[in-house]
């Protein structure tokens, strides 16, 4: 049987989970007038920033290091296509399409994340 203190803690946890869910939902839906910018980071340094909404033809980006990564970019989406690391969790993550999506290759210290950028800011496309 639950005691009064247990119910208070349980209620607090439920409120915290609900607030987190609402916060993430608001973050992902905010910025209807924003472009999706994919940022590729290797060893904590940004190596490429791509407006994936403006990509006209698919492209592959090779990232070297302790292991190799092949990143595939198509209109509106990006993913790790191949990786030389043993676990390949990054490849199994699949396509990133929404603001806030992220995939990481820990063995090669490479990360892809999607950010939002206002339409009124110049964006370099590759």
C-alpha positions in Angstrom: 0.0 0.0 0.0 1.3 3.5 -0.9 1.9 5.9 1.9 1.2 9.6 1.7 4.9 10.5 1.0 5.0 7.9 -1.7 2.0 9.4 -3.4 3.6 12.9 -3.2 6.8 11.6 -4.9 4.8 9.7 -7.5 2.7 12.8 -8.3 5.9 14.9 -8.6 7.5 12.4 -11.0 4.3 12.3 -13.1 4.3 16.2 -13.3 8.0 16.2 -14.2 7.5 13.7 -17.0 4.5 15.6 -18.4 6.4 18.9 -18.2 9.4 17.4 -20.0 7.2 15.9 -22.8 5.4 19.3 -23.3 8.8 21.1 -23.4 10.2 18.8 -26.0 7.0 19.0 -28.1 7.1 22.8 -28.0 10.8 22.9 -28.9 10.3 20.6 -31.9 7.2 22.5 -33.1 8.6 25.9 -32.6 10.0 27.7 -35.6 7.5 27.0 -38.3 9.5 29.7 -40.3 12.8 28.1 -39.8 15.1 26.0 -42.1 16.5 22.8 -40.8 20.2 23.1 -40.5 22.3 19.9 -40.1 25.4 20.4 -38.1 28.2 17.8 -38.4 30.7 17.9 -35.5 33.9 15.9 -35.2 36.0 16.1 -32.0 33.9 19.0 -30.6 34.6 21.1 -33.7 31.9 22.0 -36.3 33.1 20.7 -39.7 30.0 21.4 -41.8 26.7 23.2 -41.6 24.1 22.3 -44.2 20.6 23.7 -44.9 19.0 20.3 -45.6 15.8 21.9 -46.8 17.8 23.5 -49.7 19.6 20.3 -50.8 18.8 19.7 -54.4 20.8 16.5 -55.0 21.9 13.7 -52.6 25.4 14.0 -51.4 27.8 12.0 -49.3 30.3 13.4 -46.8 33.3 11.3 -45.6 34.5 11.9 -42.1 37.8 10.3 -41.1 39.3 9.6 -37.8 39.9 6.5 -35.7 37.1 5.0 -37.8 35.5 6.3 -40.9 31.9 7.6 -41.4 29.9 8.2 -44.5 27.1 10.7 -44.1 24.3 10.8 -46.6 22.4 14.1 -47.1 19.1 14.3 -49.1 16.5 17.0 -49.3 15.1 17.4 -45.8 17.0 14.6 -44.1 20.5 13.4 -43.1 21.9 10.1 -41.7 25.0 8.0 -41.1 25.1 5.8 -44.2 28.1 3.7 -43.2 30.6 3.5 -40.3 33.8 1.6 -39.7 33.2 1.4 -36.0 32.4 -2.0 -34.5 28.9 -1.4 -33.1 27.4 0.8 -35.9 24.7 2.3 -33.6 25.0 5.6 -35.6 24.0 3.8 -38.8 21.1 2.1 -37.1 19.8 5.4 -35.9 18.4 6.1 -39.3 17.2 9.4 -40.9 17.2 12.6 -39.0 14.5 14.9 -40.2 13.2 17.1 -37.3 14.7 19.9 -35.4 16.3 18.5 -32.3 17.1 15.1 -33.9 20.7 13.8 -33.2 22.9 10.8 -34.1 26.3 10.1 -32.6 29.2 7.8 -33.5 31.0 7.6 -30.2 34.0 5.5 -31.4 34.8 8.2 -34.1 33.7 11.1 -31.9 31.3 12.4 -34.7 27.8 13.9 -34.2 25.1 15.0 -36.5 22.3 17.3 -35.1 19.5 19.3 -36.6 19.0 22.9 -35.5 16.5 25.5 -36.6 17.6 28.7 -38.3 15.5 31.8 -39.1 14.7 32.4 -42.7 16.1 35.9 -42.5 19.7 34.7 -41.8 22.0 33.8 -44.7 22.8 30.1 -44.7 25.7 28.4 -46.5 24.6 25.4 -48.5 26.9 22.7 -49.8 
